[in-house]
Amino acid sequence: MEKTKVLIADDHGVVREGLIALLETIDVITVVGEAKNGVDAVEKLRHYCRM
């Protein structure tokens, strides 16, 4: 079974860190990155999709 890939986007660093820590405990989820805002998220997703 393929893992679900997630990019976390939130303007609060503590929230991002907490979500990442929580999601990393779930075997079927892979956190592929984090972004500090929507613009950053779109840029990172564009870069990730080119890989």
Backbone as CSV, one residue per row, in Angstrom:
resi,resn,N_x,N_y,N_z,CA_x,CA_y,CA_z,C_x,C_y,C_z
1,MET,0.828,-1.179,0.000,0.000,0.000,0.000,0.879,1.251,0.000
2,GLU,0.585,2.173,-0.898,1.369,3.404,-0.998,0.983,4.369,0.114
3,LYS,1.976,5.041,0.668,1.721,6.005,1.737,1.130,7.294,1.172
4,THR,0.302,7.948,1.970,-0.237,9.255,1.620,0.823,10.302,1.926
5,LYS,1.102,11.148,0.944,2.119,12.191,1.105,1.430,13.491,1.488
6,VAL,1.991,14.168,2.505,1.370,15.370,3.049,2.398,16.485,3.151
7,LEU,1.986,17.691,2.773,2.780,18.886,3.008,1.992,19.737,3.994
8,ILE,2.595,20.092,5.115,1.934,20.867,6.159,2.155,22.351,5.899
9,ALA,1.073,23.133,5.884,1.168,24.577,5.694,0.433,25.281,6.826
10,ASP,1.158,26.095,7.574,0.567,26.892,8.649,1.542,28.012,8.990
11,ASP,1.010,29.150,9.380,1.892,30.282,9.672,2.481,30.238,11.076
12,HIS,2.080,29.275,11.880,2.623,29.122,13.228,3.561,27.914,13.269
13,GLY,4.832,28.178,13.530,5.833,27.117,13.558,5.526,26.017,14.559
14,VAL,5.013,26.384,15.725,4.709,25.381,16.747,3.600,24.448,16.263
15,VAL,2.610,25.006,15.575,1.520,24.185,15.036,2.063,23.228,13.989
16,ARG,2.905,23.739,13.084,3.505,22.869,12.059,4.282,21.735,12.711
17,GLU,5.113,22.072,13.685,5.922,21.049,14.362,5.039,19.998,15.022
18,GLY,3.971,20.436,15.686,3.069,19.497,16.347,2.362,18.584,15.372
19,LEU,1.874,19.148,14.283,1.200,18.329,13.266,2.154,17.319,12.644
20,ILE,3.358,17.767,12.353,4.353,16.865,11.767,4.661,15.731,12.734
21,ALA,4.867,16.061,14.012,5.166,15.033,15.010,4.019,14.030,15.105
22,LEU,2.797,14.521,15.086,1.631,13.640,15.163,1.522,12.762,13.919
23,LEU,1.632,13.363,12.748,1.471,12.607,11.501,2.579,11.586,11.290
24,GLU,3.768,11.876,11.783,4.875,10.931,11.621,4.676,9.655,12.433
25,THR,3.720,9.656,13.343,3.428,8.448,14.116,2.464,7.521,13.382
26,ILE,1.923,7.978,12.262,0.954,7.197,11.491,1.681,6.537,10.323
27,ASP,1.634,5.212,10.281,2.426,4.446,9.309,2.076,4.722,7.851
28,VAL,0.845,5.096,7.551,0.428,5.247,6.153,0.591,6.681,5.636
29,ILE,1.224,7.544,6.436,1.420,8.946,6.046,2.901,9.286,6.032
30,THR,3.316,9.998,4.988,4.672,10.525,4.892,4.584,12.040,4.762
31,VAL,5.215,12.765,5.671,5.260,14.224,5.580,6.410,14.577,4.640
32,VAL,6.078,15.189,3.514,7.093,15.494,2.501,7.655,16.903,2.641
33,GLY,7.023,17.713,3.488,7.539,19.055,3.674,6.628,19.899,4.521
34,GLU,7.060,21.146,4.707,6.266,22.100,5.469,6.424,23.477,4.849
35,ALA,5.392,24.299,5.024,5.404,25.644,4.471,4.852,26.616,5.501
36,LYS,5.370,27.848,5.451,4.956,28.849,6.428,3.735,29.656,5.996
37,ASN,3.340,29.528,4.725,2.136,30.208,4.230,1.705,29.566,2.903
38,GLY,0.601,30.047,2.356,0.069,29.462,1.129,0.993,29.596,-0.067
39,VAL,1.618,30.757,-0.203,2.537,30.980,-1.331,3.711,30.008,-1.238
40,ASP,4.266,29.876,-0.056,5.371,28.942,0.180,4.934,27.503,-0.125
41,ALA,3.708,27.159,0.258,3.187,25.806,0.014,3.095,25.517,-1.477
42,VAL,2.579,26.469,-2.248,2.452,26.272,-3.690,3.820,26.116,-4.338
43,GLU,4.775,26.956,-3.933,6.135,26.851,-4.480,6.750,25.492,-4.171
44,LYS,6.590,25.033,-2.929,7.168,23.749,-2.548,6.490,22.589,-3.276
45,LEU,5.171,22.672,-3.460,4.470,21.622,-4.190,4.899,21.586,-5.655
46,ARG,5.082,22.749,-6.253,5.560,22.785,-7.645,6.934,22.133,-7.745
47,HIS,7.810,22.438,-6.803,9.141,21.834,-6.793,9.040,20.319,-6.565
48,TYR,8.208,19.913,-5.620,8.064,18.486,-5.290,7.505,17.721,-6.489
49,CYS,6.552,18.293,-7.194,5.923,17.605,-8.328,6.882,17.457,-9.507
50,ARG,7.906,18.299,-9.597,8.892,18.191,-10.676,9.873,17.046,-10.432
51,MET,9.972,16.591,-9.214,10.936,15.545,-8.862,10.575,14.219,-9.475
